[in-house]
């Protein structure tokens, strides 16, 4: 990325200000990137754990597959899913607060004895599936924010800060050269005046 500048003091001041902003922001961005990296790993580990739990719940469900044909699916219904938001390193993520189930009353005398366990299995399966989705979504959001932060860190560290430093150096050298030339020109003019004064007849 080429940094546009002019060879004057105003441009030099503007570049110095931009450089300071980036130099101050870089440590914060690096800390944010590190925090997000940790949180992504934590969310991924928890999502994988929930994935295993979900697969185990499916296995429990499949162990009773022959019985599920007679299970009344209207007994368990998801009524509501409660969630809030939490900021992690400045990134808004969803947090599952709870799931409301509507479990229809049934007679344990008129229904097969395993129906009670069936309701628990279905409920747990739904809970794990929903919580798993929340954590995978959280992981995606955090990972996207981490990648964006990494890009910004790289942009500042490898492109903009060296670019501003280089531009500032060029302007300083140019201004020094202009000042040296001006001083040299003044000396020449002064010397000519002195020479002219010496030659002037009395």
Residue pairs with C-beta under 8 A, 6 or more apart in sequence:
1 155
1 159
1 160
1 163
2 163
3 15
3 160
3 163
3 164
3 166
3 167
5 11
5 14
5 15
5 167
5 170
5 171
7 170
7 171
7 174
7 175
8 171
8 175
9 175
11 171
12 168
12 171
12 172
12 175
15 164
15 167
15 168
15 171
16 168
18 160
18 164
19 161
19 164
19 165
19 168
22 156
22 160
22 161
22 164
23 161
25 156
26 153
26 156
26 157
26 161
29 149
29 152
29 153
29 156
30 153
32 89
32 90
32 149
33 146
33 149
33 150
33 153
35 88
35 89
36 88
36 89
36 91
36 142
36 145
36 146
36 149
37 146
39 88
39 89
39 142
40 139
40 142
40 143
40 146
43 135
43 138
43 139
43 142
44 139
46 135
47 132
47 135
47 136
47 138
47 139
50 128
50 131
50 132
50 135
51 132
53 128
53 132
54 125
54 128
54 129
54 132
57 121
57 124
57 125
57 128
58 125
60 121
61 68
61 121
61 122
61 125
64 114
64 118
64 121
67 112
67 114
67 118
68 118
70 112
71 115
71 118
72 106
72 111
72 115
74 104
75 103
75 104
75 106
75 115
75 119
75 122
76 101
76 102
76 103
76 104
76 119
76 122
76 123
76 126
77 101
77 102
77 103
77 104
78 99
78 100
78 101
78 102
78 126
78 130
79 100
79 101
79 102
80 99
80 100
81 96
81 98
81 99
81 100
81 130
82 96
82 97
82 98
82 99
82 100
83 94
83 95
83 96
83 97
83 134
84 94
84 95
84 97
85 92
85 93
85 94
85 95
86 92
86 93
86 94
86 95
87 93
88 142
89 145
91 141
91 142
91 145
92 141
93 138
93 141
93 142
94 134
94 137
94 138
94 141
95 134
96 130
96 131
96 134
99 126
99 127
99 130
101 123
101 126
103 119
103 123
106 115
108 115
108 116
